[in-house]
Amino acid sequence: MATRSMYAFRFSCRSPWYDRGHGRHALIDRRTPPPYRPGWSGHRLRFARFVDAPGVASAACRSSSPILRARRAVTGQHARGPSPPPDAAEHRTDDDSAHTTRRTGMKIGIMGAGSIGSVLADRLSAHGHQVKIANSRGPETISAEVLASGAEAVRADQVAAGVDVLITSVPLVRVPDLKPLLGQLPGEAVVIDTSNYYPARDGHIEALDGGLVESRWVEEQLGRSIVKAWNAITAQSFGAYAAPSGASGRIAVPVAADHDDDRGLGMSLVEQTGFQGFDAGTITDSWRQQPGTPVYCTDLTADEMPRALESAIAARSPRRRDLAMNVISELMGDPTSELGEDFLVRVNRLLYV
Ligand SMILES: NC(=O)c1ccc[n+]([C@@H]2O[C@H](COP(=O)([O-])OP(=O)(O)OC[C@H]3O[C@@H](n4cnc5c(N)ncnc54)[C@H](OP(=O)(O)O)[C@@H]3O)[C@@H](O)[C@H]2O)c1
């Protein structure tokens, strides 16, 4: 019998706008049951690779596709958003950062055309950037849908040439393979990485098991400083919940980097993909957005971010990450359970927040 990780299983789906600021945040105070509406007749979801995890199919729960939803939700909607909450004074969001003038028309390379890279390519090209995207198998294997907004499929050894920004979005264990492909990456280009460490997928990496911050390890592998962004949102939420600046309940995405300008650029690009870029500090701090922490794939708003970042516990997050994987694998292995489209976020909130 096919398991959930193999399916072609279909859900009905609520609109991306359904329950913004109501049901989703009611999940946090747990006063209201999850607002699933299995009979809702709007979008049909293809349950493809679903979660950023090994052994469980990864990729997104898609309403027609995350790319099409992204295009509907994001294009052309980038007004300035609300001021940050008072308790977020030491953190900035994209909207209050002096150096994050919205940038368009940049040359962006994306290494990785999976669940995250493909949506990034679509949204950033729809925003007016000149985007190249590559996978490991060659440009002919990148689907036309990924390229529909104007991104160009290229070979992996071409993607870094002449870009202003390179986004690396491959399984963490594949990051070392990228180094030889960066020969033509301009010295001034900003590198943004989306990766997360899952030992069950990536194998055990001693330095990371020993507590080295994941993005430091990535920097060591690439020989470049990086910005950490888009790692802490599920492919499902990334595909489904893009929203214009100022929308109620808009999801915030933490962005960490050692250089303020690079972090500001990362926050601007997060904004352009439909989420609130949230200043999460330096790469040293970025363990606070790794798997198992309260901000990791729990769909928080900018108001909720500061407290969640503060409450992360370094020693507990790897255990919680692995616990979450076991819970998700168990649930997905049961073909009779009704998981609902946001079950990953619900599991994460239960274990991480
Ligand atoms: N899925 C999520 O929910 C999620 C959320 C946030 C962050 N992340 C993180 O973001 C990263 C990407 O995740 P994903 O879910 O998008 O992965 P994915 O769907 O498995 O896609 C990975 C992509 O990386 C490409 N790739 C692998 N090795 C490569 C190489 N040496 N050169 C060029 N391309 C290479 C693959 O190309 P081929 O298919 O041709 O091999 C594929 O296009 C991971 O580190 C993941 O932990 C994932």
The ligand as an SDF file (V2000), in Angstrom:
LIG
                    3D

 48 52  0  0  0  0  0  0  0  0999 V2000
   11.0730   21.9550    1.7100 N   0  0  0  0  0  0  0  0  0  0  0  0
   10.9170   22.8000    2.7070 C   0  0  0  0  0  0  0  0  0  0  0  0
    9.8500   22.8660    3.3550 O   0  0  0  0  0  0  0  0  0  0  0  0
   12.0560   23.7130    3.0870 C   0  0  0  0  0  0  0  0  0  0  0  0
   11.7610   24.8650    3.7970 C   0  0  0  0  0  0  0  0  0  0  0  0
   12.7840   25.7290    4.1360 C   0  0  0  0  0  0  0  0  0  0  0  0
   14.0950   25.4200    3.8160 C   0  0  0  0  0  0  0  0  0  0  0  0
   14.3670   24.2530    3.1620 N   0  0  0  0  0  0  0  0  0  0  0  0
   15.7790   23.9500    2.9030 C   0  0  0  0  0  0  0  0  0  0  0  0
   16.0830   24.5050    1.6330 O   0  0  0  0  0  0  0  0  0  0  0  0
   16.9510   23.6080    0.9170 C   0  0  0  0  0  0  0  0  0  0  0  0
   16.2240   23.1680   -0.3360 C   0  0  0  0  0  0  0  0  0  0  0  0
   15.0540   22.5040    0.0570 O   0  0  0  0  0  0  0  0  0  0  0  0
   14.0210   21.9390   -1.0000 P   0  0  0  0  0  0  0  0  0  0  0  0
   12.9160   21.3600   -0.2140 O   0  0  0  0  0  0  0  0  0  0  0  0
   13.7520   22.9590   -2.0390 O   0  0  0  0  0  0  0  0  0  0  0  0
   14.8840   20.7670   -1.6270 O   0  0  0  0  0  0  0  0  0  0  0  0
   14.4900   19.8230   -2.8380 P   0  0  0  0  0  0  0  0  0  0  0  0
   13.0660   19.9880   -3.2040 O   0  0  0  0  0  0  0  0  0  0  0  0
   15.0170   18.4770   -2.4950 O   0  0  0  0  0  0  0  0  0  0  0  0
   15.3710   20.4200   -4.0420 O   0  0  0  0  0  0  0  0  0  0  0  0
   16.7600   20.4480   -3.9680 C   0  0  0  0  0  0  0  0  0  0  0  0
   17.2830   21.0520   -5.2390 C   0  0  0  0  0  0  0  0  0  0  0  0
   18.6960   21.1510   -5.1010 O   0  0  0  0  0  0  0  0  0  0  0  0
   19.2720   20.7280   -6.3360 C   0  0  0  0  0  0  0  0  0  0  0  0
   20.6490   20.2910   -6.1270 N   0  0  0  0  0  0  0  0  0  0  0  0
   21.1140   19.3390   -5.3120 C   0  0  0  0  0  0  0  0  0  0  0  0
   22.4460   19.2380   -5.4260 N   0  0  0  0  0  0  0  0  0  0  0  0
   22.8110   20.1730   -6.3400 C   0  0  0  0  0  0  0  0  0  0  0  0
   24.0550   20.5580   -6.9030 C   0  0  0  0  0  0  0  0  0  0  0  0
   25.1980   19.9620   -6.5220 N   0  0  0  0  0  0  0  0  0  0  0  0
   24.0450   21.5410   -7.8260 N   0  0  0  0  0  0  0  0  0  0  0  0
   22.9060   22.1470   -8.2110 C   0  0  0  0  0  0  0  0  0  0  0  0
   21.7090   21.8150   -7.7020 N   0  0  0  0  0  0  0  0  0  0  0  0
   21.6700   20.8390   -6.7890 C   0  0  0  0  0  0  0  0  0  0  0  0
   18.3720   19.6000   -6.7570 C   0  0  0  0  0  0  0  0  0  0  0  0
   18.5770   19.3420   -8.1190 O   0  0  0  0  0  0  0  0  0  0  0  0
   18.2870   17.8800   -8.7150 P   0  0  0  0  0  0  0  0  0  0  0  0
   16.8550   17.5870   -8.4230 O   0  0  0  0  0  0  0  0  0  0  0  0
   18.5770   18.0350  -10.1790 O   0  0  0  0  0  0  0  0  0  0  0  0
   19.2320   16.9560   -7.9970 O   0  0  0  0  0  0  0  0  0  0  0  0
   17.0150   20.2120   -6.4750 C   0  0  0  0  0  0  0  0  0  0  0  0
   16.6100   21.0440   -7.5330 O   0  0  0  0  0  0  0  0  0  0  0  0
   17.2500   22.4520    1.8520 C   0  0  0  0  0  0  0  0  0  0  0  0
   18.4740   22.6720    2.5100 O   0  0  0  0  0  0  0  0  0  0  0  0
   16.1130   22.4800    2.8420 C   0  0  0  0  0  0  0  0  0  0  0  0
   16.5270   21.9820    4.1050 O   0  0  0  0  0  0  0  0  0  0  0  0
   13.3770   23.4280    2.7520 C   0  0  0  0  0  0  0  0  0  0  0  0
  1  2  1  0
  2  3  2  0
  2  4  1  0
  4  5  1  0
  4 48  2  0
  5  6  2  0
  6  7  1  0
  7  8  2  0
  8  9  1  0
  8 48  1  0
  9 10  1  0
  9 46  1  0
 10 11  1  0
 11 12  1  0
 11 44  1  0
 12 13  1  0
 13 14  1  0
 14 15  2  0
 14 16  1  0
 14 17  1  0
 17 18  1  0
 18 19  2  0
 18 20  1  0
 18 21  1  0
 21 22  1  0
 22 23  1  0
 23 24  1  0
 23 42  1  0
 24 25  1  0
 25 26  1  0
 25 36  1  0
 26 27  1  0
 26 35  1  0
 27 28  2  0
 28 29  1  0
 29 30  1  0
 29 35  2  0
 30 31  1  0
 30 32  2  0
 32 33  1  0
 33 34  2  0
 34 35  1  0
 36 37  1  0
 36 42  1  0
 37 38  1  0
 38 39  2  0
 38 40  1  0
 38 41  1  0
 42 43  1  0
 44 45  1  0
 44 46  1  0
 46 47  1  0
M  CHG  2   8   1  16  -1
M  END
$$$$
